[in-house]
Amino acid sequence: MGGDLQDRENWDFEKAESRAGSKKSRAVVSVAFSAKAFQEVAQAAADQRMKTSEFIRNAALDEARKVSKVVRHFGFEPVSTVGPHTIATDLPEAVSA
C-alpha cells in the first residue's frame, strides 16, 4: 500500500483500526455580543494572552461557581435569570451584587 491517503483507492479497509476518540464530550454555545461589547471582551482576553473563547468560558465558569456557592451557603434557589444577573427569592441583604 502507498500513495496519497486522501484517495479512497489507497485505503486498506481489511486492516482498518478502530480507536476511541480523544476529545472529551463538550457543548458548544453561541453567544451574541454588540460590536462594542465584543471588542471590550476580546481586548480583555488579549490583555491576558487568552483566546476570546477561553476568556468567555473562564468568566462564565467563575460566575457560575459564585452563584452556586451563594446558593449552597444561604440555601435559596434562583428563580430566573435576566441578562447577566440572577434574580432570587429570599436573598439575604448581606449579599450584594
N, C-alpha and C positions, 0 to 999 in steps of 0.2 A: 504494500500500500504506500502511497505517497501523494504528492501533488497538493493542490490547493484545497484546504478543508472547507472552504466556502462552497465548493462544488459538491452536491449530494452524491455524485458518482464516485467520489473518493471516500465516502463514509463506509465504515465496516459495521453493519448492523448486527452481524453474527457475534461480534465480540463487544457489543455496547456495554458500558458500565453504568449502573445507577448509583447516584450518590445523594446523600441528604443535602438539602440547601444549607448554606452557611449563614444566611441572614435570619435574624430573629423576626418574629411577626411584629408588624407595626401598623399604625394608622396614619394616613396622610390626610391633612386637613387644609382646606383653602380658607384664607383669612383676607378680607378686603380692608385696605387702608386708603385714606385720601392720599394724594401725591405728597402733600406736605408731611403728613404723619409718617408715611413710608420713608421719606428722606431722613426724618429725625431718627427713626428706628435703625435704618441702615447705617447712618453715621455713628450712632452709639455702638452698633456692632463692630464697625470698622475700627473705632477708637479702642476697642478691647481685643482687636485682632481676631474677631469671630465672624463666621458666616452669619448672614442675616437670619437664616432659618434656625441656626443654633442659638442665637441670641433670643429670638422669639420663644423657642422651646424652653430655654432655661428660665426666662421671665415668667412664662405661663406655669411651669412646674413650681417655681418659688412661690408664686401667688396661691396656687392650689394647696401647697403644703401649709401656708399661713392660715388659710381658711379652715383646713382640716384640723389644725392644731387648736384653733379657737373653738370649733365645734366640739371637739373632744373635751376641752378644758371646761367649757361652760354648759355643755350638754344641750345645745339648741340645734335645730336643723334649719338651714337656709330654705326659704320658701320660693324664691325666684331670683333670677339674675337680670340685671338691666345694664347693658354695656359692660364696663369693666368692674361694676360694683355688685356685690352680693347683698341682697336685702333679706334680713332675717327677723323673725319674731322673737320677742323676749331678749333682745340684745342688751347685755349689761352696759350701763353707762360708762363703766371703766374702760370699755373697749372703744377706741376711736379709729377712724379711717386713716 
